[in-house]
Amino acid sequence: MNLFRNLLFWIVLAVLGALLAQMLLTQDHGFVLVRYGGYDYTTTLVKAIGIAALALLVLWLLWRVLSFPFRSWSRHRDRQSRARLGDGFEALHQGHYARAEKLLAQAAEDPHAEGPARVAAAEAAWARGDAARARQQLDGFGERHAGSRAIAMAELALADDRPTDALVALDAPAAQPLPPRGLALRAEALAASGQAAQAYGLLGALRQQQALPESRLADYEMAWAAASLREAEDANVLADRWEALPKALRAEPAVVAAYADRAAALRWEEAATRSLEQALDARWDETLAERYGTLPLGRLEHRREVAERWLRKHPSSPALLLTLARLAGEQDQRSQAEGYLHRALAQGAGSEAWEALAHGYEARGDEARARLCYRNALRAGRGEPIEAFTDRDLRQRIFDEAAGEDRDEHGMPRLRE
């Protein structure tokens, strides 16, 4: 801007010089008559231009001299504001929160630095535990810097577990359209307030504006997809949201588990079991295999038949053996449930298998074995060594630890972990 102004000044000066030279070189120098207050003033045009230029120069010099103190004071204030802003940010970074808030509040008096200075001052107040002072700093914005104020208010509200207040701040008309950071905070607030479906719908805009790293967006995509399924009000909404998900996402264990749990809660038993069966047939997952046996629904014969079919392919799966034990227990086949539990423990099952075995012994009246299993459940949960059964013979232990060859879908044997 300074270069353009200087160039324009020299162009105008050159034009005036050319006009003045032309007048001096011509024989006719012109005639100027000024009549004022009954007096007549006459001169040539060249002299009139020179007098006018001299007068303008004198006025410019006078203005420069008179405005010098004010300009010096303004430059001094600008230097002080920049120094306070820089020192305040450095103090905030180093953890000197009280000093940072003081410096940044002073820097906020400069209209050009008010936005970042006041937001950082609120952050410093929040960091030292003074939430009221942080909100007071942000209220100092008034109607100015609406976007920055909305983002800062939303961050404080989310940090204080108040997602509804965060949405109110971000939905203020003056703050629209939201910048990328505001859009990301709005999605997080929607997810935290039980509106994960709307948060999931903002993923496209978040990717387009590069509001978050792609790895974090991928995590949010899975989490919000699962949460939106859990929040479905009825079976129709659940089905629509499930069908709208990308095919790759519908194969993720967390998303499949959320869909199955919600379908089971809505008493849509066929959808719950079918989703788990399709996911496990496509890609084996121990968490889903265990979830298959804990769903709060019926279809015991069907589920057990499917689980036994899986067992031929995955004979050393502790989660699948635990699922079969639970299904057998619900069918009052306690001896078979006990056998599955012993095999599951031999294949590496943890505290849940020990606890289920304890419940079975307790129901049968075998308190000594039940107490042993309860102790082992606690030990397994803590990662401590367990107590072995003293009355279980070698043949039984060999049967528990024996497992058929585990092959993949191509018929190739899998190595045991």
C-alpha positions, 0 to 999 in steps of 0.5 A: 500500500505504501509503494502504491501511494508513493508511486501515485505521489511521484506521478502527480508531481511529474504531471504538475512539473510538466504543466509548469514547465510548459507554462514557463516555456510559452510566451503567455504566462496567463493572468489571474485576478482575485477580487475579495473585500473590495481589493483586486489581486492580480498575478500570472498563472505560474506565480499563482500555482507556485503560491498555492503549492507553497501554501499547501506545503506550509499547511502540510508541514504545520499538520505534521508538526501539530500531529506529531505528539499524537502520532508518537503516542499512537505508535507507542500504544501499538508497540505496548499492545504488541509487546503485551500480546506477545508476552501474554501468549508466552506466559500462557504457554509457560503456565503463568496464567495469572500474569498471562491473563493480566497482560492479555486483558490489557492487550485486548484494549487494542481493537486490532488485537482484541479477538485473539487477546480476549480469547487467550485471556479467557483460556488463562482464566479457565486454566487457573480454575476461574470459570466465572472470570473466563466467561466475563472475559468473553462477555467483554466482546459484546457484539464484536468478533462473534465467531471467535466468541462463539468458539471460545464459549463452546470450548468452555461449555464442552470442557464443563460437560455442557454440550447444550450450552455449547450448541446455543453459543455456536448457533448464534445468528451473528456467528454464522457461517461457522469457521472450521473450528466452530463446525468441529465443535458443533459436531462434538457438541451434537454427539455429546448431547445425544444427537450423533446422527446429526454429528455424523451428517457433518462429516462431509463438511468437516472433511471438505473444510479440513477441520480435523485430521483424517485419522481423527475424522475416521475415529469420529465416523465410527464412534458417531455411526455406532452412537447414532444406531444406539440412539435410534427411536424405533426399528424403522429409524434403525434400519434407515440409518444402518442402510445409509452407512457405507459397506465398510463401516457396517463391517466394523465390530463396534458399529455391528455391536451397536446395531445388534444391541439396539435391534435386540433392545427393540425386540428385533431379534432376527436383525440383531442375530443376522447382523452379527452372523454376517459380520462374523462370517465375513471377518472373525472377531472375538468381541462379536463372538462373545456379544453373540451369546450375551444379546438379551433375546431368544432364538436359542436353538438357532444361535446355538446351531450357528455357534456350533458351526463356527466352532468347527472353524474356530475351535480354539476361540475362548469367546465362542466357547464362552458363548456356547456355554451361556447358550447351553446354560440358558437351555438348562444344559448345565453339564454341557455349559460346564464343559464349554467353560472348562474348554474356554478357560483352557484356551485363555478365557478370563474372569468372565468365564471363571465367574460363569463357572462359579455361578454354575457350581453355586447353582448346583450346591458345590460351594467349594468349587464356586468359591475357587472360581470366584477367587480365580475370577478376581485373580484373572481380572487383576492379572494374578496367577490362578488356582488350578482344580485339584480334582480334575484328572489328566484326561479331562485336562487333555480334553479341555486343552485339545482343539481341532485344527483352525482353518481359514475360509481358504482351508489353510490352517491358522497359527495359534497366537 
